[in-house]
Amino acid sequence: MPIEKTSTPVDINKRRIINGEDADVMQLYPMKHTFAWEAYNVGNANHWLPTEISMQRDIEHWKSPTFLTPEEREAFQTVLGFFTTADSIAANNIVIAFYKHISSPECRMYMLRQAYEEAIHTHAYQYIVESLALDEGKIFNMYREVDAIYNKASFVLTFNEGIFNPEFKTGTFENDQKFLENMCVFALILEGIFFYSSFAVMFGFQRQNKMMGSAEQIQYIMRDESQHLNFGINMINTIKEEQPELWTPEFQQHIVNLVREAATLEYTYAQTVFPKGIFGMNAEGFKQYIEYIADRRLSRVGLPLQFNVTNPFPWMSEAIDLSKEKNFFETRVTEYQTGGTLDW
Ligand code: FE
């Protein structure tokens, strides 16, 4: 459709995350959803590339026949098996499901950045696999082979059905709820829950001074993912304000149920792939940690806590506690810009 020729500026009061009535997605300014612009700037300031991190010591660790136990080698490859495809799933959802339907140009601006970051994350896993000369066919195919990974991936991918359909359009109550459901699943569950057992395992290696280059890659990824989660939560909360009719008690209960189901999938994953525990994290610890994380995600979108447990891995909290993220990002941004290394 040709552009309508007009001297009337866009009315940003009509701008919305979805279904904006005056939705000229070409005009970034004036801006309404300033959180998206802030996220875009933080993303740029946090820019990094996997190849900037030395993998030399990891290569020595991996080549040594005794430095890592067989369980550690297995665990390392399994979490990598989850990671390698998870960011591609996230990237596809941004580009194929979200982008087209988002009528806020500033949100679109951040999503372009976010999609690139997902590519950088997939690059990081590729770089680890290549550096250590792992069996790439085996690692990248794990999401179709290892039940616990498959179950998480297929749970998330279910929510693309319908939205990936080229005929799908927002603008009806039913479709808008479906879109918001997808957003909750990808932000709160995929970005907010499904990475966390695997993050904990990688930081477990780091705490033992093992595979430090790989762990540093994961730290940078974790920092980006926290921003993706924040942005997703901001979009969800803004849609709740812009279209409050969507956030029905039934819908809220539905999201709570999905988060509960996801928490079970996540701790089952951890318990299945680490049946004997690892680095002092046992089955009960993983369960409680995931429940703790799930509650925090629920509370960020105003939903009731379900588990009311304390954090059993306080060292994770020190490293990645999202309640400290403001401070964390401010300091990290400055340090990264002045060329410092990632050091918590
Ligand atoms: Fe992400």
Residues whose N, C-alpha, C, O or C-beta is under 5 A from the ligand:
A	BS01	FE	A90 E191 E225 H228
